[in-house]
Amino acid sequence: MSAPLAERLRPRSLDEFIGQTHLVGKGAVLRKMIDSGRIPSIIFWGPPGVGKTTLANIIANTLHAPFYKLSAINSGVKDVR
């Protein structure tokens, strides 16, 4: 069975990510941090569907870092530890 359409169409790179060009566009502050490989702790906040998880996944993939996905609704402190 193939992945849902939304998952198949999800951007996989910063160049494919639409919006927030002041952060991830060419020469933007977050883009420079990602390109340098030096990312501080970041909290993405916003309503569902705006790209928080997608951007976090792109950053992790770009930096070859592990990506752990937790839902605040279904996960507790035990899961985070």
C-alpha positions in Angstrom: 0.0 0.0 0.0 1.4 3.4 -0.9 1.7 6.4 1.4 -1.2 8.9 1.5 -1.1 11.6 -1.2 -0.3 14.4 1.3 2.8 12.4 2.5 3.9 11.7 -1.1 3.6 15.4 -2.0 5.3 16.7 1.2 8.3 18.9 0.4 11.6 17.2 1.0 14.1 20.1 0.7 14.2 23.8 1.7 13.9 24.7 -2.0 10.6 22.8 -2.2 9.2 24.4 1.0 6.7 27.1 0.2 6.3 30.1 2.5 8.4 31.6 5.3 10.9 32.9 2.8 12.1 35.4 5.5 13.3 32.3 7.4 14.2 29.7 4.9 14.7 31.6 1.6 18.1 32.1 0.0 20.2 34.1 2.5 17.6 34.0 5.3 18.6 33.5 8.9 17.4 29.9 9.4 18.6 28.9 6.0 22.1 30.1 6.9 22.1 28.2 10.1 21.0 25.0 8.3 23.6 25.5 5.6 26.3 25.9 8.3 25.2 22.8 10.1 24.8 24.7 13.4 21.2 24.7 14.6 20.2 25.9 18.1 17.2 24.4 19.9 14.1 25.6 18.1 10.4 25.5 19.0 8.0 25.7 16.0 4.6 27.0 17.1 1.5 27.5 15.1 -1.8 25.9 14.0 -2.1 22.5 12.4 -1.1 22.3 8.8 1.3 25.2 8.4 4.4 23.1 7.9 6.0 22.8 11.4 6.6 19.1 11.2 7.6 19.3 7.5 10.2 21.9 8.2 11.6 20.0 11.1 11.8 16.9 9.0 13.6 18.8 6.2 16.1 20.2 8.7 16.8 16.8 10.1 17.2 15.2 6.7 19.5 18.0 5.5 21.7 17.6 8.6 21.5 13.8 8.5 20.1 13.9 12.1 17.6 11.6 13.6 14.0 12.7 13.5 11.7 11.6 16.3 8.0 12.4 16.0 5.8 12.6 19.1 2.2 13.8 19.5 1.6 15.9 22.5 -1.9 14.5 22.5 -0.8 10.8 22.6 2.6 11.1 24.3 3.6 11.9 27.9 6.7 12.7 29.8 7.7 9.1 29.9 7.8 9.0 26.1 10.0 12.1 25.9 12.5 10.6 28.3 
